[in-house]
Amino acid sequence: MPEVINKLVDGVSASEMWTHLEKLVEWDRTSGTAGEYAAVDYIASVLEGYGLPVTIHEFSAYLSYPVHGGLQVTLDSESWHI
């Protein structure tokens, strides 16, 4: 295995990964929520703590959280709700 791969593998800590996972599950990370922004800030700060450059890209998107859905089938004059 190349030396750089060995260094990366040796640098992985299961307990540190678990700590980050426990932190991330504290928030509801649904798009556009305060929890999503908190998770982004947390991840960015961790990566910056490792000395990595971080750029956060934001974009606008239309999201839909329907209460219910259905299907209506119409053939000739008959109609069915499925």
Secondary structure, 3 states (H helix, E strand, C coil): CCHHHHHHHHCCCHHHHHHHHHHHCCCCCCCCCHHHHHHHHHHHHHHHHCCCCCCCCCCCCCCCCCCCCCCEEEECCEEEEC
